[in-house]
Amino acid sequence: MVKVKMNVQTAYHGELFRAGKVYEVDEATAKRWVASKLAIMVEEA
């Protein structure tokens, strides 16, 4: 699981993911969203 910061609002597995907030999703989904500019990866500190 990786953390992403959403650029847009979307529904994912029945949940509403809001723009500007950070969520944890699986790596394959995160890579798709980053490639589509729907989200950006968040570095975990």
Secondary structure as UniProt FT lines:
FT   STRAND          2..6
FT   STRAND          10..12
FT   TURN            13..14
FT   STRAND          15..17
FT   TURN            19..20
FT   STRAND          22..25
FT   HELIX           27..35
FT   TURN            36..37
FT   STRAND          39..41
//
